[in-house]
Amino acid sequence: MTTTEPATGRIDFTMMYLTHDAFRRDLTKLRQAADADRTDSLGVRAGWANFKRQLTVHHTVEDEALWPRVEAAAGGRADAAEILAAMAAEHGRLDGLLAAVDTAIAQRSAALPEIAAGLEAGLDGHMRHEEEAALPLIQEVLEPKDWEQFGKAMARKQKLSGAAAYVPWILDGASDAQREAFWQVMPAPVKVLNGLFWERRHRARNPWA
């Protein structure tokens, strides 16, 4: 997992950066599994299924609960409209790349390594664009209460069952500094549930093995 310094300022983007790092980690593992021709293993299938769920939830909540709020707060600014249009277009292209990987895995296609590398490059490019353009825009036009509403929308979408998969997933392979940053922004009961139940279940699935 890559250590990424969170943005400073009014809004704390810790969770966004940690989530992006987890996506990057999983796509490295997918590419390695594709290169080694082991995507038919139960562990790789479990890792891929969870990655798809986490990315789909993340982008859906951005589309439904974050970008409209940014658009309204930006008040018709041309630069904001351009950034938001790019975010929507990139999400659409990534949906196609996810479907291509799914098809290649199902067909055990020899082109899977190339297709997986394309998804890795596409998602990394999108996340870098988001970090370099969209997050500064959010910091400029939104208030912390707006960001909190986005977090609440994410929690409603995930529900408790989703949190049980998300929390140990994001911490899998995290550095001590990343774990500390994560727990600083999470409610204390979540740490207890993760320690008692969620992390053990996550490890039992042996994702990407």
Buried (B, 14 or more C-beta within 10 A) or exposed (E): BEEBEBBEEEBBBBBBBBBBBBBBBBBBBBBBBBEEEEBEBEBBBBBBBBBBBBBBBBBBBBBEBBBEBBBEBBEEBEEBEEBBEBBEEBBEEBEEBBEBBBEBBEEEBEEBBEBBBBBBEBBBEBBEBBBEBBBEBBBBBBEEEBBEBBBEBBBEBBEEEBBBBBBBBBBBBBEEEBBEBBBEEBEEEBBEBBEEEBBEEBEEBEBBE
